[in-house]
Amino acid sequence: MDRLDPQTTPYQTPDPLTPDGQGTFAGATPAQSFDPWRYRDDADVTGGDVAGYKVEATDGGIGKIDSASHDVNASYLVVDTGPWIFGKKVLLPAGVVNHVDHADRKVYVDRSKDQIKAAPEYDDTAVTDPAYRDKLGGYYGGTYGAPGSTLPPTA
């Protein structure tokens, strides 16, 4: 029985890994690194204010958006969780927004309810405080690719 060359398929397709050994695929664009304070290019957040939209985690609804920031490199959502977390609010950095469905008025985030519930507590007086933002951004960056997330782990 003949063995297949691991560098080709039976149709002589070249190995999809590039010679740099980094595991990137030929013809693919590099993965966008996680930036907690910037909306993803393909999230479709533009096109109007998302205040009042419902927010869907990977495993269900978490509440409704109270306010949204679109500041350059400092964007976020403030979500009123209603009875889910006893009426508390959570701050979600823009980077966790997967996509927006403007027709259904829903924002989809790529974190689970448990990940959001375990995040540092929302403090409306510290939203612009660099230490608070670093703590929150670090938390969500640490959950990037964690169990329950739909994202690949970062390098």
C-alpha positions in Angstrom: 0.0 0.0 0.0 1.4 3.4 -1.0 1.6 6.1 1.6 0.6 9.6 0.9 3.2 12.3 1.1 2.1 14.5 4.1 3.1 17.6 2.2 0.5 17.0 -0.6 -3.0 15.6 -1.0 -3.8 12.9 -3.6 -4.5 15.8 -6.0 -1.0 17.3 -5.5 -2.3 20.3 -3.6 0.6 22.1 -1.9 0.9 22.1 1.8 -1.4 24.9 3.1 1.1 25.9 5.8 3.5 28.6 4.8 7.3 28.0 5.0 7.6 30.4 8.0 6.3 27.6 10.3 3.8 30.0 11.9 0.8 27.9 10.8 -0.8 30.5 8.6 -2.6 29.4 5.5 -1.5 30.4 2.1 -3.8 33.2 0.7 -5.4 33.9 4.1 -5.3 37.2 5.8 -3.7 37.3 9.3 -6.2 36.9 12.1 -7.2 40.2 13.7 -5.8 40.3 17.2 -8.2 41.0 20.1 -8.5 44.7 20.9 -11.0 45.1 23.7 -11.7 48.7 23.0 -12.3 48.6 19.3 -15.3 47.2 17.4 -14.3 44.6 14.9 -14.4 45.7 11.3 -17.1 43.1 10.4 -19.3 43.6 13.5 -21.6 46.1 11.6 -22.0 48.4 14.6 -22.2 51.4 12.4 -25.5 52.5 11.0 -27.1 54.0 14.1 -27.3 54.0 17.8 -27.5 50.6 19.4 -29.0 51.9 22.7 -32.1 49.9 23.5 -30.9 46.8 21.5 -31.0 43.4 23.2 -27.7 41.7 23.9 -27.2 38.0 23.2 -24.3 36.0 24.7 -23.2 32.7 23.2 -25.7 30.9 25.5 -28.7 33.4 25.7 -29.8 36.9 26.4 -28.2 39.0 29.0 -30.1 42.3 28.9 -30.5 45.5 27.0 -28.0 48.2 26.0 -28.3 51.4 28.2 -25.6 53.3 26.3 -22.8 52.8 23.8 -19.6 54.5 23.2 -18.0 54.8 19.8 -14.9 56.6 20.9 -11.8 55.7 18.9 -9.9 52.9 20.8 -12.2 53.4 23.8 -15.6 51.9 22.7 -17.8 49.9 24.9 -21.4 49.0 25.7 -23.2 49.4 29.1 -25.8 46.7 29.4 -28.6 46.6 31.9 -28.9 43.0 32.9 -32.4 43.4 34.5 -33.3 40.4 36.7 -30.5 38.2 35.3 -27.9 39.7 37.7 -30.3 41.4 40.1 -30.6 44.6 38.0 -26.9 45.3 37.8 -25.2 46.8 34.8 -22.1 45.4 33.0 -19.6 47.1 30.8 -18.7 45.2 27.7 -15.7 46.3 25.7 -16.4 46.8 22.0 -14.1 43.9 21.1 -16.5 41.3 22.4 -19.2 42.4 19.9 -19.4 39.6 17.3 -22.1 41.3 15.1 -25.2 43.5 15.1 -28.5 42.6 13.7 -30.1 46.0 13.1 -33.4 44.5 11.8 -33.9 42.5 15.0 -32.3 45.2 17.2 -29.9 42.7 18.7 -26.1 42.8 19.5 -24.4 39.4 19.6 -21.3 39.0 21.8 -18.8 36.2 21.7 -18.8 35.5 25.5 -20.9 33.3 27.6 -23.2 34.4 30.4 -20.9 33.0 33.0 -17.9 34.9 31.5 -19.8 38.1 31.6 -21.1 37.5 35.1 -17.6 36.8 36.3 -16.2 40.1 34.8 -15.0 42.9 37.0 -17.9 44.8 38.5 -19.2 47.8 36.5 -18.2 51.1 38.0 -19.7 54.1 36.1 -17.3 56.5 37.8 -14.3 54.6 36.6 -15.1 54.1 32.9 -12.3 56.5 31.8 -9.9 55.4 34.5 -6.9 53.7 32.8 -6.5 51.1 35.7 -10.1 50.1 35.5 -10.0 49.8 31.7 -6.8 47.8 31.9 -8.4 45.4 34.4 -11.6 45.0 32.3 -9.7 44.7 29.0 -7.3 42.2 30.6 -10.2 40.1 31.9 -11.9 39.9 28.5 -8.6 39.4 26.7 -8.0 36.5 29.0 -11.4 34.9 28.1 -10.6 35.2 24.4 -10.7 31.5 23.3 -11.6 30.3 26.8 -14.2 27.5 27.2 -17.6 28.7 26.1 -16.1 31.2 23.7 -16.5 30.9 20.0 -13.1 32.5 19.3 -9.8 30.8 18.7 -7.1 31.3 21.4 -4.7 34.2 20.9 -1.0 33.6 20.3 
